[in-house]
Amino acid sequence: MKRHALVGVVLLLAVAALGAQAPANELHTLEHEWNVAFQTKHVAFLKKLLADEYLGTDSDGNVYTKAQELANVKEASITSVALSEMTVRGYGDTAVVTGVKTMHYTLKRKEVVGPFRFTDVFVRRDGRWQVVASQVAKVAKK
C-alpha cells in the first residue's frame, strides 16, 4: 500500500513538473517571436501579443501604452536585438519572464544601445498569453 502511495506521489510531482515546463517553453518562444516581430515591424502580431491595458516602461522611466508602443515599433530603425538569460516563473494564469535584451536601434533620433535587463508580465486569456507590462533597465557598467 505504501508503495502505491509513493508511486502516486511521484506521478503527481512529474505531472506538475511537466505542467510547469509547458508555460516556460511557450513563453520562451513568445519572447523570441516578440523579438522578431519588433525587428520586422510585424504590427499585427504585436497587436495580439500586447494586452489592451499594456504598459511598457523604458530605461529612462518613460511609460508607453499599447498604442504608443505600436507607434514606436513602426518608427524605430532597428539594427539588432538579442535575448539571453531568460527565466520564466509561472503563477497559474500569470507569468513573469526576466532576462537580458541586447539592443541597438534608433527611435526619435535617440540611439539605444547595450544590454538591458527586462521584466515582462504575461496573463493567459482565452487560452493565449498576452503581455500586460514590460520594463527594461540598463545593465550597469562594471
GROMACS elastic network, one bead per residue, 0.5 to 0.9 nm:
[ bonds ]
;  ai    aj funct       b0    kb
    1     4     6  0.52231   500
    1     5     6  0.63854   500
    1     6     6  0.86962   500
    2     5     6  0.50715   500
    2     6     6  0.61275   500
    2     7     6  0.86076   500
    3     6     6  0.50501   500
    3     7     6  0.61575   500
    3     8     6  0.85715   500
    4     7     6  0.50531   500
    4     8     6  0.61208   500
    4     9     6  0.86668   500
    5     8     6  0.50124   500
    5     9     6  0.62464   500
    5    10     6  0.86521   500
    6     9     6  0.51247   500
    6    10     6  0.61810   500
    6    11     6  0.86021   500
    7    10     6  0.50989   500
    7    11     6  0.61455   500
    7    12     6  0.86395   500
    8    11     6  0.51307   500
    8    12     6  0.62086   500
    8    13     6  0.86641   500
    9    12     6  0.50975   500
    9    13     6  0.61921   500
    9    14     6  0.85901   500
   10    13     6  0.51486   500
   10    14     6  0.61526   500
   10    15     6  0.86746   500
   11    14     6  0.50346   500
   11    15     6  0.61627   500
   11    16     6  0.85505   500
   12    15     6  0.51623   500
   12    16     6  0.61217   500
   12    17     6  0.85803   500
   13    16     6  0.50387   500
   13    17     6  0.60883   500
   13    18     6  0.86105   500
   14    17     6  0.50908   500
   14    18     6  0.62120   500
   14    19     6  0.85733   500
   15    18     6  0.51287   500
   15    19     6  0.61096   500
   15    20     6  0.86333   500
   16    19     6  0.50233   500
   16    20     6  0.62112   500
   16    21     6  0.87156   500
   17    20     6  0.51081   500
   17    21     6  0.63195   500
   17    22     6  0.88594   500
   18    21     6  0.50623   500
   18    22     6  0.63471   500
   19    22     6  0.53011   500
   19    23     6  0.72429   500
   20    23     6  0.60541   500
   20    24     6  0.66944   500
   20    89     6  0.86791   500
   20    90     6  0.70443   500
   21    25     6  0.60700   500
   21    26     6  0.84767   500
   22    25     6  0.53185   500
   22    26     6  0.61351   500
   22    27     6  0.85697   500
   23    27     6  0.58584   500
   23    28     6  0.83683   500
   23    88     6  0.81420   500
   23    89     6  0.88567   500
   23    90     6  0.71016   500
   23    95     6  0.81983   500
   24    27     6  0.52109   500
   24    28     6  0.60597   500
   24    29     6  0.85598   500
   24    87     6  0.80455   500
   24    88     6  0.54824   500
   24    89     6  0.74439   500
   24    90     6  0.74756   500
   24    95     6  0.86845   500
   24    97     6  0.87559   500
   25    28     6  0.51599   500
   25    29     6  0.62574   500
   25    30     6  0.86692   500
   25    88     6  0.86676   500
   26    29     6  0.51692   500
   26    30     6  0.62182   500
   26    31     6  0.87329   500
   26   129     6  0.88283   500
   27    31     6  0.60327   500
   27    32     6  0.85318   500
   27    88     6  0.73438   500
   27    95     6  0.84609   500
   27    97     6  0.76866   500
   27   122     6  0.85021   500
   27   129     6  0.79396   500
   28    31     6  0.52117   500
   28    32     6  0.64153   500
   28    33     6  0.87090   500
   28    86     6  0.74427   500
   28    87     6  0.83601   500
   28    88     6  0.76744   500
   28    97     6  0.82590   500
   29    32     6  0.51993   500
   29    33     6  0.61479   500
   29    34     6  0.85486   500
   30    34     6  0.59310   500
   30    35     6  0.84397   500
   30    49     6  0.85557   500
   30   129     6  0.84198   500
   31    34     6  0.50308   500
   31    35     6  0.61971   500
   31    36     6  0.87581   500
   31    83     6  0.83013   500
   31    97     6  0.85137   500
   32    36     6  0.63097   500
   32    37     6  0.86015   500
   32    82     6  0.86240   500
   32    83     6  0.74208   500
   33    36     6  0.50544   500
   33    37     6  0.60347   500
   33    38     6  0.85119   500
   33    45     6  0.87869   500
   34    38     6  0.60918   500
   34    39     6  0.86340   500
   34    42     6  0.89500   500
   34    45     6  0.79778   500
   34    46     6  0.70796   500
   34    49     6  0.78522   500
   35    38     6  0.51752   500
   35    39     6  0.63635   500
   35    40     6  0.87248   500
   35    81     6  0.68373   500
   35    82     6  0.75006   500
   35    83     6  0.79223   500
   36    39     6  0.50767   500
   36    40     6  0.60382   500
   36    41     6  0.81909   500
   36    42     6  0.80575   500
   36    81     6  0.83693   500
   37    40     6  0.51159   500
   37    41     6  0.54899   500
   37    43     6  0.71647   500
   37    44     6  0.88962   500
   37    45     6  0.67839   500
   37    46     6  0.68466   500
   38    41     6  0.51079   500
   38    42     6  0.65745   500
   38    43     6  0.80256   500
   38    46     6  0.79149   500
   38    73     6  0.62487   500
   38    74     6  0.87920   500
   38    78     6  0.82847   500
   38    81     6  0.85940   500
   39    42     6  0.78938   500
   39    73     6  0.82618   500
   39    77     6  0.86758   500
   39    78     6  0.60525   500
   39    79     6  0.79412   500
   39    80     6  0.72587   500
   39    81     6  0.72733   500
   40    43     6  0.86769   500
   40    78     6  0.85899   500
   41    44     6  0.88074   500
   41    46     6  0.86008   500
   41    70     6  0.88703   500
   41    73     6  0.60545   500
   41    74     6  0.60454   500
   41    76     6  0.87730   500
   42    45     6  0.56982   500
   42    46     6  0.65720   500
   42    47     6  0.89542   500
   42    73     6  0.86586   500
   42    74     6  0.87950   500
   43    47     6  0.60320   500
   43    48     6  0.87525   500
   43    70     6  0.66837   500
   43    73     6  0.77068   500
   43    74     6  0.76962   500
   44    47     6  0.51801   500
   44    48     6  0.66798   500
   44    49     6  0.88478   500
   45    48     6  0.53972   500
   45    49     6  0.62472   500
   45    50     6  0.87362   500
   46    50     6  0.58761   500
   46    70     6  0.73813   500
   47    50     6  0.56217   500
   47    51     6  0.77411   500
   47    52     6  0.84620   500
   47    66     6  0.79388   500
   47    67     6  0.88535   500
   47    70     6  0.76075   500
   48    51     6  0.71734   500
   48   130     6  0.73753   500
   49   128     6  0.88113   500
   49   129     6  0.71519   500
   49   131     6  0.60951   500
   50    53     6  0.80677   500
   50    54     6  0.59441   500
   50    55     6  0.89362   500
   50    66     6  0.65296   500
   50   130     6  0.55241   500
   50   132     6  0.64985   500
   50   133     6  0.85692   500
   51    54     6  0.50415   500
   51    55     6  0.87985   500
   51    66     6  0.73206   500
   51   122     6  0.89835   500
   51   123     6  0.87122   500
   51   130     6  0.54919   500
   51   131     6  0.56761   500
   51   132     6  0.53791   500
   51   133     6  0.86037   500
   52    55     6  0.89541   500
   52    65     6  0.83092   500
   52    66     6  0.63099   500
   52    67     6  0.86060   500
   52   132     6  0.78632   500
   53    65     6  0.72232   500
   53    66     6  0.69808   500
   53   132     6  0.62709   500
   53   133     6  0.83587   500
   54    64     6  0.80894   500
   54    65     6  0.58014   500
   54    66     6  0.53174   500
   54    67     6  0.89973   500
   54   130     6  0.88652   500
   54   131     6  0.65634   500
   54   133     6  0.54000   500
   54   134     6  0.79852   500
   55    63     6  0.64591   500
   55    64     6  0.54858   500
   55    66     6  0.65494   500
   55    69     6  0.85466   500
   55   131     6  0.88296   500
   55   132     6  0.64341   500
   55   134     6  0.65624   500
   55   135     6  0.85548   500
   56    62     6  0.80773   500
   56    63     6  0.54979   500
   56    65     6  0.65749   500
   56    66     6  0.79135   500
   56    69     6  0.74961   500
   56   120     6  0.89032   500
   56   132     6  0.83301   500
   56   133     6  0.55825   500
   56   135     6  0.56951   500
   56   136     6  0.83989   500
   57    60     6  0.79376   500
   57    61     6  0.57841   500
   57    62     6  0.54914   500
   57    64     6  0.63368   500
   57   133     6  0.80442   500
   57   134     6  0.62008   500
   57   136     6  0.65245   500
   57   137     6  0.88261   500
   58    61     6  0.53619   500
   58    62     6  0.54388   500
   58    63     6  0.66468   500
   58    64     6  0.81458   500
   58   134     6  0.83701   500
   58   135     6  0.59381   500
   58   136     6  0.53393   500
   58   137     6  0.69724   500
   59    62     6  0.74130   500
   59   116     6  0.80171   500
   59   135     6  0.75509   500
   59   136     6  0.53420   500
   59   138     6  0.59557   500
   60   136     6  0.89522   500
   60   137     6  0.80586   500
   60   138     6  0.88931   500
   61   135     6  0.88707   500
   61   136     6  0.89667   500
   61   137     6  0.88469   500
   63   135     6  0.89770   500
   64    67     6  0.78224   500
   64    68     6  0.54558   500
   64    69     6  0.57799   500
   65    68     6  0.51350   500
   65    69     6  0.60481   500
   65    70     6  0.85773   500
   66    69     6  0.50954   500
   66    70     6  0.61798   500
   66    71     6  0.86248   500
   67    70     6  0.52164   500
   67    71     6  0.62495   500
   67    72     6  0.86769   500
   68    71     6  0.50331   500
   68    72     6  0.61470   500
   68    73     6  0.86981   500
   69    72     6  0.50058   500
   69    73     6  0.62850   500
   69    74     6  0.87819   500
   70    73     6  0.51244   500
   70    74     6  0.64207   500
   70    75     6  0.87692   500
   71    74     6  0.51947   500
   71    75     6  0.62925   500
   71    76     6  0.86697   500
   72    75     6  0.50723   500
   72    76     6  0.58611   500
   72   107     6  0.71359   500
   72   108     6  0.85736   500
   73    76     6  0.53576   500
   73    77     6  0.84607   500
   73    78     6  0.89500   500
   73   107     6  0.86806   500
   74    77     6  0.85051   500
   75   106     6  0.87890   500
   75   107     6  0.66585   500
   75   108     6  0.77335   500
   76   105     6  0.66929   500
   76   106     6  0.56466   500
   76   108     6  0.74996   500
   77   104     6  0.89316   500
   77   105     6  0.55111   500
   77   106     6  0.50860   500
   77   107     6  0.65339   500
   78    81     6  0.78182   500
   78   103     6  0.83987   500
   78   104     6  0.64702   500
   78   106     6  0.64225   500
   78   107     6  0.85599   500
   79   103     6  0.78789   500
   79   104     6  0.54356   500
   79   105     6  0.53519   500
   79   106     6  0.82248   500
   80   102     6  0.78460   500
   80   103     6  0.56995   500
   80   104     6  0.52203   500
   80   105     6  0.68181   500
   81   101     6  0.65877   500
   81   102     6  0.55622   500
   81   104     6  0.63856   500
   81   105     6  0.81944   500
   82   100     6  0.81723   500
   82   101     6  0.55558   500
   82   102     6  0.51603   500
   82   103     6  0.65402   500
   83    86     6  0.74122   500
   83    99     6  0.71728   500
   83   100     6  0.57393   500
   83   102     6  0.64761   500
   83   103     6  0.88402   500
   84    99     6  0.59836   500
   84   100     6  0.51877   500
   84   101     6  0.65552   500
   84   102     6  0.81375   500
   85    98     6  0.77316   500
   85   100     6  0.58685   500
   85   101     6  0.88494   500
   86    97     6  0.67080   500
   86    98     6  0.55031   500
   86   100     6  0.69506   500
   87    96     6  0.81591   500
   87    97     6  0.56100   500
   87    98     6  0.53252   500
   87    99     6  0.62873   500
   88    95     6  0.68256   500
   88    96     6  0.58043   500
   88    98     6  0.66666   500
   88    99     6  0.89576   500
   89    94     6  0.86643   500
   89    95     6  0.55339   500
   89    96     6  0.52766   500
   89    97     6  0.64705   500
   89    98     6  0.86082   500
   90    93     6  0.75380   500
   90    94     6  0.60785   500
   90    96     6  0.65102   500
   90    97     6  0.86535   500
   91    94     6  0.50394   500
   91    95     6  0.56117   500
   91    96     6  0.82251   500
   92    95     6  0.74386   500
   92   123     6  0.89524   500
   92   124     6  0.85667   500
   93   122     6  0.81559   500
   93   123     6  0.55885   500
   93   125     6  0.76923   500
   93   129     6  0.84876   500
   94   121     6  0.72491   500
   94   122     6  0.56050   500
   94   124     6  0.62994   500
   94   129     6  0.86309   500
   95   120     6  0.82666   500
   95   121     6  0.58674   500
   95   122     6  0.51071   500
   95   123     6  0.64783   500
   95   124     6  0.83712   500
   96   119     6  0.68127   500
   96   120     6  0.57004   500
   96   122     6  0.62462   500
   96   123     6  0.89856   500
   97   118     6  0.79389   500
   97   119     6  0.56834   500
   97   120     6  0.51207   500
   97   121     6  0.64710   500
   97   122     6  0.78684   500
   98   117     6  0.72893   500
   98   118     6  0.54739   500
   98   120     6  0.64299   500
   98   121     6  0.89122   500
   99   116     6  0.83609   500
   99   117     6  0.56986   500
   99   118     6  0.54803   500
   99   119     6  0.69181   500
   99   120     6  0.89988   500
  100   115     6  0.63970   500
  100   116     6  0.54880   500
  100   118     6  0.58950   500
  100   119     6  0.89244   500
  100   136     6  0.88113   500
  100   139     6  0.85659   500
  101   114     6  0.80896   500
  101   115     6  0.55730   500
  101   116     6  0.51997   500
  101   117     6  0.63494   500
  101   118     6  0.68853   500
  101   136     6  0.85101   500
  102   113     6  0.74733   500
  102   114     6  0.53755   500
  102   116     6  0.61641   500
  102   117     6  0.87298   500
  103   112     6  0.68989   500
  103   113     6  0.54293   500
  103   114     6  0.55396   500
  103   115     6  0.63437   500
  103   116     6  0.76503   500
  104   111     6  0.72940   500
  104   112     6  0.54967   500
  104   114     6  0.66289   500
  105   110     6  0.83761   500
  105   111     6  0.58674   500
  105   112     6  0.52952   500
  105   113     6  0.66819   500
  106   109     6  0.61134   500
  106   110     6  0.53940   500
  106   112     6  0.58433   500
  106   113     6  0.85821   500
  107   110     6  0.52833   500
  107   111     6  0.65343   500
  107   112     6  0.75684   500
  108   111     6  0.83798   500
  113   116     6  0.88698   500
  114   138     6  0.74014   500
  114   139     6  0.78218   500
  115   137     6  0.86649   500
  115   138     6  0.63285   500
  115   139     6  0.57456   500
  115   140     6  0.88997   500
  116   136     6  0.58939   500
  116   137     6  0.52431   500
  116   139     6  0.51291   500
  116   140     6  0.88227   500
  117   135     6  0.82659   500
  117   136     6  0.55151   500
  117   137     6  0.52578   500
  117   138     6  0.63566   500
  117   139     6  0.61464   500
  118   134     6  0.71522   500
  118   135     6  0.55586   500
  118   137     6  0.64767   500
  118   138     6  0.89049   500
  119   133     6  0.81266   500
  119   134     6  0.56661   500
  119   135     6  0.53516   500
  119   136     6  0.65936   500
  119   137     6  0.89687   500
  120   131     6  0.68055   500
  120   132     6  0.78097   500
  120   133     6  0.58084   500
  120   135     6  0.65644   500
  120   136     6  0.87942   500
  121   130     6  0.83609   500
  121   131     6  0.57088   500
  121   132     6  0.57928   500
  121   133     6  0.51702   500
  121   134     6  0.63045   500
  122   129     6  0.60469   500
  122   130     6  0.52978   500
  122   132     6  0.58529   500
  122   133     6  0.73918   500
  123   128     6  0.81963   500
  123   129     6  0.55262   500
  123   130     6  0.54424   500
  123   131     6  0.64761   500
  123   132     6  0.68669   500
  124   127     6  0.61330   500
  124   128     6  0.52461   500
  124   130     6  0.62595   500
  124   131     6  0.89081   500
  125   128     6  0.54037   500
  125   129     6  0.62010   500
  125   130     6  0.72134   500
  126   129     6  0.83739   500
  131   134     6  0.73687   500
  137   140     6  0.87868   500
  138   141     6  0.89045   500
